[in-house]
Amino acid sequence: MLVLALDTAVPCASVVLAEDDREVAAWRADTHEDLCRRLAPQLPAVLSEGGRTFADLELVAVGLGPGSFTALRVGLATAKAVALARGVPLVGVSSLAAMVWRVRDRISGLACPMLDAKRGEAYAAVYRAERDGVEPVAQEFAAAPADLAKRLLEHPGPLILFGQVDRLPTEEIARLMGGRASVWRDEIIAPDALAIAQLGRRRFAASGPDDPASLRPIYVRMSYAEEHRNLDLGLR
């Protein structure tokens, strides 16, 4: 199956063309505030690099976050545009689940992927990695270190913290958990479109496509504008 996948949860955005689980062509770049200008042109460029066209696509997969509110909207809107314009099925994948997928052969047991959510918080979730999938144990949330540790302690057994460990107080979180957690520092792990493609293909095989009209990013807290203007725009 030929899959075009996108992830824009973190500043290093990625677009991957994958055939089954093999990366055929890719674009990865630190986009900061010019994602909207740079993302769309990369889709035909990646397809061209892989010797394919939009007509060859069999699936579009997109990372849903959590992550930057604006970047996630840009990524999802771009994926929806391709899927609807070309009549290709679309699936959304948690960007945190994709992080676990990337390290499933290197860690075991319960895993907590973590991304810097700014404002002194981390995006996190709890998963159990399996041979051909990722089993969710606790859904995505955002929390400060003390609250995050408290929520993780609800899950029995040892737990591995990993992800953007260079940007987050992971040692403090592990200490607050009283030795129940360890920090995996072998590599800084962030979401990537290849993992989105691989998980997306499995999701599609198991459950079919998502409805583009109802597919939304994973927002686990209010945006900055909502908090400071006392609004609820219904984004979550």
C-alpha positions in Angstrom: 0.0 0.0 0.0 1.3 3.4 -1.0 0.8 5.9 1.9 1.5 9.6 2.0 1.9 10.7 5.7 2.3 14.0 7.4 3.1 15.1 11.0 3.2 18.7 12.2 2.9 18.3 15.9 6.4 19.7 16.6 8.5 22.3 14.8 10.4 19.6 12.8 7.6 18.8 10.4 7.8 15.7 8.2 6.2 14.3 5.0 6.9 10.7 4.0 5.9 8.6 1.1 5.9 5.0 2.2 5.2 1.7 0.4 4.0 -0.6 3.1 6.5 0.0 5.9 9.4 1.2 3.6 10.2 4.9 3.3 10.4 5.7 -0.4 10.9 9.5 -0.2 10.7 12.1 2.6 11.0 15.7 3.6 11.9 16.8 7.2 12.5 20.4 8.2 12.4 22.7 11.1 9.6 25.0 10.0 9.0 27.3 13.0 6.5 29.9 11.8 6.6 29.3 8.0 4.9 25.9 8.0 1.9 27.1 6.1 4.1 28.4 3.3 6.4 25.4 3.1 4.3 22.3 3.8 1.9 22.1 0.7 4.7 22.3 -1.9 6.5 19.4 -0.3 3.8 16.9 -1.1 4.2 16.9 -4.9 8.0 17.2 -4.4 8.1 14.1 -2.2 5.9 12.2 -4.6 8.1 13.2 -7.5 11.2 12.2 -5.6 9.7 8.8 -5.1 8.7 8.5 -8.8 5.0 8.6 -8.0 2.0 10.9 -8.5 -1.1 11.8 -6.5 -3.0 9.3 -8.7 -0.9 6.4 -7.2 -1.8 7.1 -3.6 -3.8 4.5 -1.7 -4.0 6.2 1.7 -3.3 9.5 3.4 -2.2 9.4 7.1 -1.8 12.4 9.3 -0.6 13.0 12.8 -3.3 14.5 15.1 -1.1 15.7 17.9 -1.2 16.9 20.6 1.2 19.7 19.7 1.1 23.2 18.3 -2.5 24.2 17.7 -1.8 26.2 14.5 0.6 23.6 13.1 -1.8 20.7 13.7 -4.6 22.6 11.9 -2.3 23.2 8.9 -1.2 19.6 8.7 -4.7 18.2 9.0 -6.2 20.7 6.5 -3.5 19.8 4.0 -4.1 16.0 4.5 -7.8 16.5 4.2 -7.4 18.5 1.0 -5.3 15.8 -0.7 -7.7 13.0 0.5 -10.9 14.8 -0.7 -9.5 16.1 -3.9 -8.0 12.8 -4.9 -10.7 10.5 -3.4 -8.1 8.7 -1.2 -9.0 7.4 2.2 -7.7 9.3 5.2 -6.7 8.1 8.7 -5.5 10.1 11.7 -3.0 8.8 14.2 -2.0 10.1 17.6 1.5 11.7 17.3 2.3 10.3 20.8 1.3 6.8 19.7 3.7 7.2 16.7 6.5 8.0 19.2 5.9 4.7 21.0 5.9 2.9 17.7 9.3 4.3 16.9 10.9 2.7 20.0 8.7 -0.4 20.4 11.7 -2.7 19.8 13.9 -0.9 22.3 11.8 -0.4 25.4 9.3 -2.8 27.1 6.4 -2.4 29.5 4.4 0.7 29.9 5.7 3.7 28.0 5.0 7.4 28.5 5.9 9.5 25.5 6.4 13.2 26.4 6.5 16.4 24.4 7.1 19.9 25.5 3.7 21.6 25.8 5.2 25.0 26.9 3.7 26.9 29.8 5.6 24.5 32.2 3.6 21.5 31.0 4.2 18.3 29.0 2.0 16.5 26.6 1.9 12.8 27.7 0.0 9.6 27.4 0.5 5.9 28.5 0.9 3.1 26.0 1.9 -0.5 25.8 4.0 -1.3 22.8 3.1 -4.5 20.9 4.7 -6.4 18.1 2.4 -4.9 15.4 0.6 -2.1 17.2 0.4 0.3 20.1 -2.1 -0.3 22.8 -3.4 2.9 24.5 -3.6 2.7 28.3 -4.2 6.4 29.2 -5.3 9.0 26.7 -3.4 12.1 25.8 -3.2 14.9 28.4 -1.2 18.0 29.3 0.0 18.5 32.9 2.7 20.2 35.0 5.3 17.8 36.5 3.6 17.2 39.9 0.2 16.5 38.4 1.8 14.4 35.6 3.5 12.2 38.1 0.3 11.8 40.1 -1.6 10.7 37.0 1.1 8.3 36.0 1.1 6.7 39.5 -2.4 5.5 38.8 -1.0 2.8 36.6 0.6 -0.2 38.4 4.0 -1.4 37.5 7.2 0.3 36.3 6.9 2.9 33.6 9.4 4.4 31.1 9.5 8.1 30.3 10.9 9.1 27.0 10.5 11.7 24.2 11.8 15.3 24.4 13.7 14.5 27.5 16.2 17.3 26.8 13.4 19.9 27.2 11.4 18.5 30.1 12.1 17.9 33.8 11.9 14.1 33.4 14.2 13.4 36.3 12.0 15.5 38.6 8.9 13.5 37.4 10.7 10.2 38.0 11.7 11.4 41.5 8.1 12.4 42.3 7.0 8.9 41.3 9.3 7.4 44.0 11.3 5.1 41.7 8.3 3.8 39.8 9.5 5.4 36.6 12.8 5.4 34.7 14.0 7.9 32.0 15.0 6.5 28.6 17.8 8.8 27.3 19.3 6.7 24.5 17.7 9.1 21.9 15.5 12.2 21.7 12.3 10.9 20.2 9.7 13.1 18.5 6.8 12.3 16.2 7.7 11.4 12.6 5.7 10.9 9.4 7.2 7.4 8.8 5.7 6.1 12.0 2.4 7.9 11.1 2.5 6.0 7.8 3.2 2.7 9.4 0.6 3.0 12.1 -1.9 4.6 9.7 -1.7 1.6 7.4 -2.5 -0.7 10.2 -5.3 1.4 11.5 -6.8 1.5 8.0 -6.5 -2.3 7.6 -8.2 -2.8 11.0 -10.9 -0.2 11.1 -11.1 1.5 7.7 -10.9 5.2 7.0 -11.8 8.2 9.1 -14.5 10.6 8.1 -12.6 13.7 6.9 -15.5 16.0 8.0 -15.3 14.9 11.6 -11.6 14.2 12.0 -10.0 16.8 14.3 -6.6 17.4 15.9 -6.1 16.1 19.5 -6.4 19.2 21.6 -6.0 18.4 25.3 -6.2 21.9 26.7 -7.5 25.3 25.8 -5.5 27.5 23.5 -3.7 30.5 24.8 -6.3 32.8 23.3 -9.2 30.8 24.9 -7.6 30.9 28.4 -6.8 34.6 28.3 -10.1 35.7 26.8 -12.2 33.3 28.8 -13.5 31.6 25.6 -14.3 28.1 24.7 -14.2 27.7 20.9 -15.0 24.0 21.1 -11.7 22.9 19.7 -11.1 20.0 22.0 
